[in-house]
């Protein structure tokens, strides 16, 4: 290779590294912006209805005002019992860590004849206690976490209002710089993306609410402490397709085991398993398959990629991002490739 090739390769690598560094530093603001766009899309149908009776700006103000008021009311009703149970749980964590170790030790005594299983039970006992203590350390930073959540929430609301107010002008500007032949295609794609994101937000709220209510009610009927808190945990993590249950399940089952023993933990496991099977085979296909029009494979792939690159936030936003990209590929990129190659489009 000559000197020019080496210089060109080094320049490309340097440009790629610089681009990645810039994007990595901007990931948090971009995640907040996309969350705001989701919120805006979820409320857009209400704004459309109100804008037929009042100016668009007033419709946006009324919609967000009512949404904020409803959030405060729900928060006052829900956060108080959840907060009380969370404080009680944090205070009782040391005792529950000991209880978990005792639970696994009791199992160990029944399987003394099997050396391998006995060692496994011993390891589980130590790791369970360590996991509970680690969670407790995180929860002790509660005020800081709450402050960050509130601050990010306010920023998301402001960004959502700004996005909704400026989106029509921004879309018009973007369409104005495009060739006349593709403007209608992009206008249809923008409308389709908005409809799918709106359906996704509504579906996540409905899905999470149903799962959280059913799980919390089942735990309450079993007499499990912290049933409201655990139902809230199930509802929040249900917003992450496929991955949310993997996160919330161990948390719920560990708390049930520490507070109520093996029998009720196994019952809770059965309830959680049946609930997730119903969700994955009935609710989720309706919400994410029919309304958002995403295949099961694409949901899994996007969630894994988003979670790997950006953590929990990336896993949460992966599905709506994939829905938006799918619209652009199907309605813009694929037709352009067919036209360039002289290929007839497939029948609808």
Steps between C-alpha positions, in 0.01 A plus 500: 500500500623849418512797734175647366310178585634500854412867547152445357440200727622688806275796411197272465570333835552838668174633352314187615645529851413871517144433379453221756638722779258778410204261482598329827510834677162595357324170576324622814356816339398298195322243719316779682405660167368175355304432822349848462409418139327183624304698756405753233388222265292338774313824571471611139157339432353701790659820369358430152148469641528815711659703219173471305333710771781735605835631376776242469718662769211509743423135426861407577491698827170347611612144412830522684341682793239227544767230455724657766205540738395138447861387558515696826170352619605145412840565654341625822274196517763246396836641608400537865433127562790403273731740686389372838557139397838589345617663824385199701675265259829691519486503879431126511761398241763373749247267659377383159858426392533271802159348422607420144815331625291297745257401222779369280668338800178311578499365146865407539418285802254294292757424234802413711550180301582685177829684529457700177146616578602580857782723377259666257251573779778642714613724215141614439460583867808723499422663167136567593602677819764695311249597231251628754769704674616641166143603413469661841812708439347626178170578667674698772578757234127549459486882536765546231325254268163667556652844430652372174171341395303817574755716318504273194120482508465880493752523219314234301171687541657827383660325203169330417311831501768662287504208258123496459485874439788502252443164326259631229737781400800267519329242278400769251859627487644150451252427222578834331866405445415161346438433131135542407475137391566357846323754720174306507688181593678667790180674614327161514798350683495776763128445558549122522785540751288729715209254496721205595676686781164613636372141493818382672469750787134419556575128487786524750278686748215250464728196508703614800188605689328165450805293593577714805143493630460125454839419656448736793149367564621138489779575750255684725264202497793280602563732793844606371641820653586782257241379246440855370873564460558167323204560269647841417836336423329252266313781323807721450727228362220367279567804280817324381388226259639152567770625739281666764369173642855366533584801720182528705445126554806430719439818701140402577581137574792584729283735705221241522748230603655721767167609645271198455706188438533241228134399467366846420806573287418198282136614476618850406733345241208311347286816489785700348568229240133470395465879487807535280383221269165674456677829440749362247241295309189721523566859609840571344414362153196728494690805627836463327405274210170633368515864609872575471535243216830353614593135468596295805854458365546874449373573851751258653788617281439870560460450875823302528696751291355800685564345839855403408592845373304727735391289798143501634418833335612365165295183543192711582540723193618227262155386384362845405831583330476175305140584403609840366792349307275229359263765358791683334640178352163370374357829372812687385816291460353179355286680234803711398712185455223336294467804277877512448509133403178503299330250731123493532375547859341191660118489525364642829 
